[in-house]
Amino acid sequence: MTLFDNIKRIAKNRGLNLKEVAKKSQLGENAIYRWKNETPRIDSLNRVANTLGVTVAELTGETVNKNAKQADIEDEDLMLAFDGMEIDEEDKQAIIELLKFRRFQKGNNKN
């Protein structure tokens, strides 16, 4: 994957489009689109990485963990545990609400 593809994928996973990422990174709204054909400055890459909560290496695809698995906390077949004990449904819902609130605080909520 290219740098552009990686940024687009990570942004989408966080509920953002590329113009939103650029704006939050204090770049011109089409800056990231230009990276399809241009090499970005390192300070611009750092700002985008900070906005997306990843490292520059992750943006460039240098540290993609092929063994990483993603699980959706709202998956009914997923059993959550903490400190060796199962998390009950009430606590699971509280965690989901906390995560929604944190996304809202960060300004990147999808709901």
DSSP file (Angstrom, degrees, kcal/mol; ACC not computed):
  #  RESIDUE AA STRUCTURE BP1 BP2  ACC     N-H-->O    O-->H-N    N-H-->O    O-->H-N    TCO  KAPPA ALPHA  PHI   PSI    X-CA   Y-CA   Z-CA
    1    1 A M              0   0    0      0, 0.0     2,-0.1     0, 0.0     3,-0.0   0.000 360.0 360.0 360.0 148.1    0.0    0.0    0.0
    2    2 A T     >  -     0   0    0      1,-0.1     4,-2.6    59,-0.0     5,-0.2  -0.378 360.0-104.8 -83.6 167.8    1.1    3.5   -0.7
    3    3 A L  H  > S+     0   0    0      1,-0.2     4,-2.5     2,-0.2     5,-0.2   0.935 123.9  50.8 -54.6 -48.3    1.4    6.3    1.9
    4    4 A F  H  > S+     0   0    0     31,-0.3     4,-2.6     1,-0.2    -1,-0.2   0.923 109.9  49.1 -57.7 -46.9   -1.8    7.8    0.6
    5    5 A D  H  > S+     0   0    0      1,-0.2     4,-2.5     2,-0.2    -1,-0.2   0.898 110.9  50.4 -61.0 -41.5   -3.7    4.5    0.8
    6    6 A N  H  X S+     0   0    0     -4,-2.6     4,-2.7    53,-0.2     5,-0.2   0.925 111.7  47.0 -63.8 -44.9   -2.5    3.9    4.4
    7    7 A I  H  X S+     0   0    0     -4,-2.5     4,-2.8    52,-0.2     5,-0.2   0.928 112.9  49.6 -62.9 -44.1   -3.6    7.4    5.5
    8    8 A K  H  X S+     0   0    0     -4,-2.6     4,-2.4    -5,-0.2    -2,-0.2   0.912 113.0  46.8 -61.1 -43.6   -6.9    6.9    3.8
    9    9 A R  H  X S+     0   0    0     -4,-2.5     4,-2.2     2,-0.2    -2,-0.2   0.929 114.6  45.7 -64.8 -46.8   -7.5    3.5    5.4
   10   10 A I  H  X S+     0   0    0     -4,-2.7     4,-1.0     2,-0.2    -2,-0.2   0.918 113.4  49.9 -64.9 -43.1   -6.5    4.7    8.9
   11   11 A A  H ><>S+     0   0    0     -4,-2.8     5,-2.8    -5,-0.2     3,-0.8   0.927 109.8  50.8 -60.5 -45.3   -8.6    7.8    8.6
   12   12 A K  H ><5S+     0   0    0     -4,-2.4     3,-1.7     1,-0.3    -1,-0.2   0.898 105.9  55.7 -60.2 -41.2  -11.6    5.8    7.5
   13   13 A N  H 3<5S+     0   0    0     -4,-2.2    -1,-0.3     1,-0.3    -2,-0.2   0.744 109.7  47.8 -62.7 -22.5  -11.2    3.4   10.5
   14   14 A R  T <<5S-     0   0    0     -4,-1.0    -1,-0.3    -3,-0.8    -2,-0.2   0.300 121.5-107.6-101.2   7.8  -11.4    6.5   12.7
   15   15 A G  T < 5S+     0   0    0     -3,-1.7     2,-0.3     1,-0.3    -3,-0.2   0.758  79.7 121.7  76.3  24.8  -14.5    7.9   11.0
   16   16 A L      < -     0   0    0     -5,-2.8    -1,-0.3    -6,-0.1     2,-0.2  -0.877  52.8-141.5-119.4 150.6  -12.6   10.7    9.2
   17   17 A N     >  -     0   0    0     -2,-0.3     4,-2.1    -3,-0.1     3,-0.2  -0.621  36.6-102.3 -99.2 171.5  -12.2   11.7    5.6
   18   18 A L  H  > S+     0   0    0      1,-0.2     4,-2.5    -2,-0.2    14,-0.2   0.829 120.4  54.7 -67.3 -32.7   -8.9   13.1    4.3
   19   19 A K  H  > S+     0   0    0      2,-0.2     4,-2.4     1,-0.2    -1,-0.2   0.895 109.3  48.9 -66.6 -37.7  -10.1   16.7    4.2
   20   20 A E  H  > S+     0   0    0      2,-0.2     4,-2.8    -3,-0.2    -2,-0.2   0.907 111.2  49.6 -65.9 -41.5  -11.0   16.4    7.9
   21   21 A V  H  X S+     0   0    0     -4,-2.1     4,-1.6     2,-0.2    -2,-0.2   0.930 111.5  49.1 -62.2 -45.0   -7.6   14.8    8.7
   22   22 A A  H  <>S+     0   0    0     -4,-2.5     5,-2.9     7,-0.2    -2,-0.2   0.931 112.6  47.5 -60.3 -46.1   -5.8   17.6    6.8
   23   23 A K  H ><5S+     0   0    0     -4,-2.4     3,-1.6     1,-0.2    -2,-0.2   0.931 112.1  48.4 -62.0 -46.6   -7.8   20.3    8.6
   24   24 A K  H 3<5S+     0   0    0     -4,-2.8    -1,-0.2     1,-0.3    -2,-0.2   0.764 111.5  52.4 -64.7 -23.8   -7.2   18.8   12.1
   25   25 A S  T 3<5S-     0   0    0     -4,-1.6    -1,-0.3    -5,-0.2    -2,-0.2   0.346 117.3-115.4 -92.2   5.4   -3.5   18.5   11.1
   26   26 A Q  T < 5S+     0   0    0     -3,-1.6     2,-0.3     1,-0.2    -3,-0.2   0.890  73.9 128.6  59.6  43.5   -3.4   22.2   10.2
   27   27 A L  S   <S-     0   0    0     -5,-2.9    -1,-0.2    -6,-0.1    -2,-0.1  -0.776  71.4 -80.1-116.6 165.1   -2.7   21.5    6.5
   28   28 A G    >   -     0   0    0     -2,-0.3     3,-2.0     1,-0.1     4,-0.4  -0.358  48.1-111.8 -61.0 148.8   -4.4   22.7    3.4
   29   29 A E  T 3  S+     0   0    0      1,-0.3    -7,-0.2     2,-0.1     4,-0.2   0.736 116.5  39.1 -63.3 -22.2   -7.6   20.7    2.8
   30   30 A N  T 3> S+     0   0    0      1,-0.1     4,-1.5     2,-0.1    -1,-0.3   0.302  84.9 105.2-105.6   8.8   -6.2   19.0   -0.3
   31   31 A A  H <> S+     0   0    0     -3,-2.0     4,-0.7     1,-0.2     3,-0.4   0.906  79.7  48.6 -56.9 -46.3   -2.6   18.5    1.0
   32   32 A I  H >4 S+     0   0    0     -4,-0.4     3,-1.1     1,-0.2    -1,-0.2   0.876 106.1  57.5 -66.3 -36.3   -3.0   14.8    1.6
   33   33 A Y  H >4 S+     0   0    0      1,-0.3     3,-1.5     2,-0.2    -1,-0.2   0.861 100.8  58.3 -61.3 -33.8   -4.5   14.2   -1.9
   34   34 A R  H >X S+     0   0    0     -4,-1.5     3,-1.6    -3,-0.4     4,-1.6   0.725  87.9  76.6 -67.4 -19.8   -1.3   15.8   -3.3
   35   35 A W  T << S+     0   0    0     -3,-1.1   -31,-0.3    -4,-0.7    -1,-0.3   0.560  74.5  78.1 -71.5  -5.8    0.8   13.1   -1.6
   36   36 A K  T <4 S+     0   0    0     -3,-1.5    -1,-0.3    -4,-0.2    -2,-0.2   0.856 116.8  14.0 -63.2 -33.5   -0.4   10.7   -4.3
   37   37 A N  T <4 S+     0   0    0     -3,-1.6     2,-0.3    -4,-0.2    -2,-0.2   0.484 124.7  60.1-121.0  -8.9    2.3   12.3   -6.5
   38   38 A E  S  < S-     0   0    0     -4,-1.6    -1,-0.0     0, 0.0     0, 0.0  -0.876  77.6-117.9-123.5 154.5    4.4   14.3   -4.1
   39   39 A T        -     0   0    0     -2,-0.3    -3,-0.1    -3,-0.0    -4,-0.0  -0.818  36.1-133.4 -89.5 123.5    6.6   13.5   -1.2
   40   40 A P        -     0   0    0      0, 0.0     2,-0.2     0, 0.0    -8,-0.0  -0.320  21.7-101.8 -74.8 159.0    5.3   15.2    2.0
   41   41 A R     >  -     0   0    0      1,-0.1     4,-2.2    -2,-0.0     3,-0.3  -0.499  30.0-119.5 -74.3 150.3    7.5   17.1    4.4
   42   42 A I  H  > S+     0   0    0      1,-0.2     4,-2.6     2,-0.2     5,-0.2   0.856 113.1  55.7 -62.7 -35.9    8.3   15.2    7.6
   43   43 A D  H  > S+     0   0    0      2,-0.2     4,-1.8     1,-0.2    -1,-0.2   0.869 108.1  49.2 -66.6 -33.6    6.6   17.8    9.8
   44   44 A S  H  > S+     0   0    0     -3,-0.3     4,-2.2     2,-0.2    -2,-0.2   0.909 110.9  49.8 -68.3 -42.1    3.4   17.4    7.8
   45   45 A L  H  X S+     0   0    0     -4,-2.2     4,-2.8     1,-0.2    -2,-0.2   0.907 109.3  52.4 -61.4 -41.9    3.6   13.6    8.2
   46   46 A N  H  X S+     0   0    0     -4,-2.6     4,-2.5     1,-0.2    -1,-0.2   0.901 108.5  50.2 -60.9 -41.6    4.1   14.0   11.9
   47   47 A R  H  X S+     0   0    0     -4,-1.8     4,-2.3     2,-0.2    -1,-0.2   0.911 112.1  46.8 -65.3 -41.7    1.0   16.2   12.2
   48   48 A V  H  X S+     0   0    0     -4,-2.2     4,-2.3     2,-0.2    -2,-0.2   0.921 111.7  51.3 -65.4 -43.2   -1.1   13.7   10.3
   49   49 A A  H  X>S+     0   0    0     -4,-2.8     5,-2.4     1,-0.2     4,-1.0   0.918 111.2  48.1 -59.6 -43.3    0.3   10.8   12.4
   50   50 A N  H  <5S+     0   0    0     -4,-2.5     3,-0.4     1,-0.2    -1,-0.2   0.906 110.3  51.8 -63.7 -41.7   -0.6   12.7   15.6
   51   51 A T  H  <5S+     0   0    0     -4,-2.3    -1,-0.2     1,-0.2    -2,-0.2   0.897 115.9  40.7 -60.8 -40.6   -4.1   13.5   14.4
   52   52 A L  H  <5S-     0   0    0     -4,-2.3    -1,-0.2    -5,-0.1    -2,-0.2   0.534 110.6-120.7 -88.1  -6.8   -4.7    9.8   13.6
   53   53 A G  T  <5S+     0   0    0     -4,-1.0     2,-0.2    -3,-0.4    -3,-0.2   0.849  75.3 106.7  72.0  34.4   -3.0    8.5   16.8
   54   54 A V  S   <S-     0   0    0     -5,-2.4    -1,-0.3    -6,-0.2     2,-0.2  -0.788  70.8 -98.5-132.1 175.5   -0.3    6.5   14.9
   55   55 A T     >  -     0   0    0     -2,-0.2     4,-1.7     1,-0.1     3,-0.2  -0.559  31.1-114.6 -91.6 162.5    3.4    6.7   14.2
   56   56 A V  H  > S+     0   0    0      1,-0.2     4,-2.3     2,-0.2     6,-0.2   0.878 118.8  59.5 -60.7 -37.2    4.9    7.9   10.9
   57   57 A A  H  >>S+     0   0    0      1,-0.2     5,-2.5     2,-0.2     6,-0.8   0.877 103.7  50.3 -60.0 -37.9    6.1    4.4   10.4
   58   58 A E  H  45S+     0   0    0      3,-0.2     3,-0.4     1,-0.2    -1,-0.2   0.881 108.9  52.0 -68.3 -36.6    2.6    3.1   10.5
   59   59 A L  H  <5S+     0   0    0     -4,-1.7   -53,-0.2     1,-0.2   -52,-0.2   0.895 112.1  45.3 -63.8 -39.4    1.5    5.7    7.9
   60   60 A T  H  <5S-     0   0    0     -4,-2.3    -1,-0.2    -5,-0.1    -2,-0.2   0.560 116.1-116.1 -83.6  -6.6    4.3    4.6    5.6
   61   61 A G  T ><5S+     0   0    0     -4,-0.7     3,-0.6    -3,-0.4    -3,-0.2   0.633  77.4 126.9  85.7  13.7    3.5    1.0    6.2
   62   62 A E  T 3 <S+     0   0    0     -5,-2.5    -4,-0.2     1,-0.2    -5,-0.1   0.763  77.6  33.8 -75.8 -24.9    6.8    0.1    7.8
   63   63 A T  T 3  S+     0   0    0     -6,-0.8     2,-0.4    -8,-0.1    -1,-0.2  -0.061  73.4 150.7-124.8  34.1    5.3   -1.5   10.9
   64   64 A V    <   -     0   0    0     -3,-0.6     2,-1.0    -7,-0.2     3,-0.1  -0.547  40.5-141.5 -68.7 122.1    2.1   -3.1    9.8
   65   65 A N    >   -     0   0    0     -2,-0.4     3,-1.3     1,-0.2    -1,-0.1  -0.766  13.5-168.2 -89.3 104.7    1.4   -6.1   12.0
   66   66 A K  T 3  S+     0   0    0     -2,-1.0    -1,-0.2     1,-0.3    -2,-0.0   0.717  86.3  54.5 -65.9 -21.1    0.1   -8.8    9.8
   67   67 A N  T 3  S+     0   0    0     -3,-0.1    -1,-0.3     2,-0.1     2,-0.1   0.517  80.2 115.8 -92.1  -5.4   -0.9  -10.8   12.9
   68   68 A A    <   -     0   0    0     -3,-1.3     2,-0.4     1,-0.0    -4,-0.0  -0.401  50.3-158.1 -67.6 138.8   -3.0   -8.1   14.5
   69   69 A K        -     0   0    0     -2,-0.1     2,-0.4     2,-0.0    -2,-0.1  -0.928   5.6-143.5-118.5 143.0   -6.6   -8.9   14.8
   70   70 A Q        -     0   0    0     -2,-0.4     2,-0.4     2,-0.0    -2,-0.0  -0.883  15.6-172.1-106.4 136.8   -9.5   -6.4   15.2
   71   71 A A        -     0   0    0     -2,-0.4     2,-0.6     7,-0.0     3,-0.0  -0.983  20.5-132.8-127.5 140.2  -12.5   -7.2   17.4
   72   72 A D    >   -     0   0    0     -2,-0.4     3,-2.3     1,-0.1     6,-0.2  -0.823   9.8-145.8 -93.2 122.6  -15.6   -5.1   17.7
   73   73 A I  T 3  S+     0   0    0     -2,-0.6    -1,-0.1     1,-0.3     7,-0.1   0.746  99.7  57.9 -60.4 -23.6  -16.6   -4.5   21.3
   74   74 A E  T 3  S+     0   0    0     22,-0.0     2,-0.4     3,-0.0    -1,-0.3   0.420  75.7 120.2 -88.5   2.7  -20.3   -4.7   20.2
   75   75 A D    X   -     0   0    0     -3,-2.3     3,-1.5     1,-0.2    -4,-0.0  -0.551  58.6-148.8 -68.3 121.0  -19.9   -8.2   18.8
   76   76 A E  T 3  S+     0   0    0     -2,-0.4    -1,-0.2     1,-0.3    -3,-0.0   0.771  95.7  55.4 -63.6 -26.9  -22.3  -10.5   20.7
   77   77 A D  T 3  S+     0   0    0      2,-0.1     2,-0.5    -3,-0.0    -1,-0.3   0.458  87.9  96.9 -86.7  -0.7  -19.9  -13.5   20.3
   78   78 A L    <   -     0   0    0     -3,-1.5     2,-0.6    -6,-0.2    -7,-0.0  -0.789  61.4-155.0 -94.4 124.6  -16.9  -11.6   21.9
   79   79 A M        -     0   0    0     -2,-0.5     2,-0.3     7,-0.0     9,-0.1  -0.879  11.8-154.4 -98.6 121.4  -16.3  -12.2   25.5
   80   80 A L        -     0   0    0     -2,-0.6     7,-2.7     7,-0.4     2,-0.3  -0.702  14.0-178.0 -93.6 146.2  -14.4   -9.3   27.2
   81   81 A A  E     -A   86   0A   0     -2,-0.3     2,-0.3     5,-0.3     5,-0.2  -0.982  11.5-171.3-141.2 153.4  -12.3   -9.8   30.2
   82   82 A F  E >  S-A   85   0A   0      3,-2.8     3,-1.9    -2,-0.3    -2,-0.0  -0.979  75.2  -4.1-145.0 132.1  -10.2   -7.6   32.5
   83   83 A D  T 3  S-     0   0    0     -2,-0.3     3,-0.1     1,-0.3    -1,-0.0   0.841 130.5 -55.2  55.9  35.7   -7.9   -8.6   35.2
   84   84 A G  T 3  S+     0   0    0      1,-0.2     2,-0.4     0, 0.0    -1,-0.3   0.487 118.2 103.9  80.8   3.5   -8.8  -12.3   34.7
   85   85 A M  E <  S-A   82   0A   0     -3,-1.9    -3,-2.8     0, 0.0    -1,-0.2  -0.939  75.3-108.7-122.3 142.9  -12.5  -11.7   35.1
   86   86 A E  E     -A   81   0A   0     -2,-0.4     2,-0.6    -5,-0.2    -5,-0.3  -0.372  29.5-126.7 -65.3 141.8  -15.3  -11.6   32.5
   87   87 A I        -     0   0    0     -7,-2.7    -7,-0.4    -2,-0.1    -1,-0.1  -0.815  27.5-135.1 -90.4 123.2  -16.8   -8.1   31.9
   88   88 A D     >  -     0   0    0     -2,-0.6     4,-2.4     1,-0.1     5,-0.2  -0.213  24.8 -99.8 -76.0 171.0  -20.6   -8.3   32.3
   89   89 A E  H  > S+     0   0    0      1,-0.2     4,-2.3     2,-0.2     5,-0.2   0.850 120.6  54.3 -60.8 -38.5  -23.1   -6.7   29.9
   90   90 A E  H  > S+     0   0    0      2,-0.2     4,-1.8     1,-0.2    -1,-0.2   0.925 112.3  43.1 -62.8 -45.4  -23.7   -3.7   32.1
   91   91 A D  H  > S+     0   0    0      2,-0.2     4,-2.3     1,-0.2    -2,-0.2   0.870 110.9  56.1 -68.6 -36.3  -20.0   -2.9   32.3
   92   92 A K  H  X S+     0   0    0     -4,-2.4     4,-2.2     1,-0.2    -2,-0.2   0.921 108.4  47.5 -60.3 -44.2  -19.6   -3.6   28.6
   93   93 A Q  H  X S+     0   0    0     -4,-2.3     4,-2.4     1,-0.2    -1,-0.2   0.875 109.8  53.2 -65.5 -37.0  -22.3   -1.0   27.8
   94   94 A A  H  X S+     0   0    0     -4,-1.8     4,-2.2     2,-0.2    -2,-0.2   0.892 108.7  50.0 -63.9 -39.4  -20.6    1.5   30.2
   95   95 A I  H  X S+     0   0    0     -4,-2.3     4,-2.5     2,-0.2    -2,-0.2   0.918 110.0  50.5 -64.0 -44.0  -17.3    1.0   28.3
   96   96 A I  H  X S+     0   0    0     -4,-2.2     4,-2.3     1,-0.2    -2,-0.2   0.917 110.9  48.6 -61.2 -44.1  -19.0    1.6   25.0
   97   97 A E  H  X S+     0   0    0     -4,-2.4     4,-2.3     1,-0.2    -1,-0.2   0.892 110.6  51.3 -64.4 -39.6  -20.6    4.8   26.3
   98   98 A L  H  X S+     0   0    0     -4,-2.2     4,-2.5     2,-0.2    -2,-0.2   0.918 110.2  49.1 -62.2 -43.5  -17.3    6.0   27.6
   99   99 A L  H  X S+     0   0    0     -4,-2.5     4,-2.3     2,-0.2    -2,-0.2   0.894 110.5  50.4 -64.6 -39.8  -15.6    5.3   24.2
  100  100 A K  H  X S+     0   0    0     -4,-2.3     4,-2.2     2,-0.2    -1,-0.2   0.915 111.2  49.2 -62.6 -42.6  -18.4    7.2   22.4
  101  101 A F  H  X S+     0   0    0     -4,-2.3     4,-2.6     2,-0.2    -2,-0.2   0.909 109.7  51.1 -63.5 -42.6  -18.0   10.2   24.8
  102  102 A R  H  X S+     0   0    0     -4,-2.5     4,-2.2     2,-0.2    -1,-0.2   0.897 109.6  50.2 -63.2 -40.6  -14.2   10.2   24.2
  103  103 A R  H  X>S+     0   0    0     -4,-2.3     5,-2.0     2,-0.2     4,-0.9   0.917 110.3  50.6 -61.5 -42.5  -14.7   10.2   20.5
  104  104 A F  H ><5S+     0   0    0     -4,-2.2     3,-0.8     1,-0.2    -2,-0.2   0.928 109.7  50.4 -60.4 -45.1  -17.1   13.1   20.9
  105  105 A Q  H 3<5S+     0   0    0     -4,-2.6    -1,-0.2     1,-0.3    -2,-0.2   0.884 111.1  48.5 -59.8 -39.9  -14.5   15.0   23.0
  106  106 A K  H 3<5S-     0   0    0     -4,-2.2    -1,-0.3    -5,-0.2    -2,-0.2   0.600 112.5-122.1 -77.9 -10.8  -11.8   14.4   20.4
  107  107 A G  T <<5S+     0   0    0     -4,-0.9    -3,-0.2    -3,-0.8    -2,-0.1   0.666  86.4 101.6  80.8  16.3  -14.2   15.6   17.7
  108  108 A N      < +     0   0    0     -5,-2.0     2,-0.2    -6,-0.2    -4,-0.2  -0.188  43.9 144.9-125.9  43.3  -14.1   12.5   15.6
  109  109 A N        -     0   0    0     -6,-0.3    -9,-0.1    -5,-0.2   -95,-0.0  -0.557  36.4-162.6 -82.2 146.7  -17.3   10.8   16.5
  110  110 A K              0   0    0     -2,-0.2    -1,-0.1     1,-0.1   -95,-0.1   0.576 360.0 360.0 -97.1 -14.6  -19.2    8.8   14.0
  111  111 A N              0   0    0    -11,-0.1    -1,-0.1     0, 0.0    -2,-0.0   0.444 360.0 360.0 -93.9 360.0  -22.5    8.8   15.9
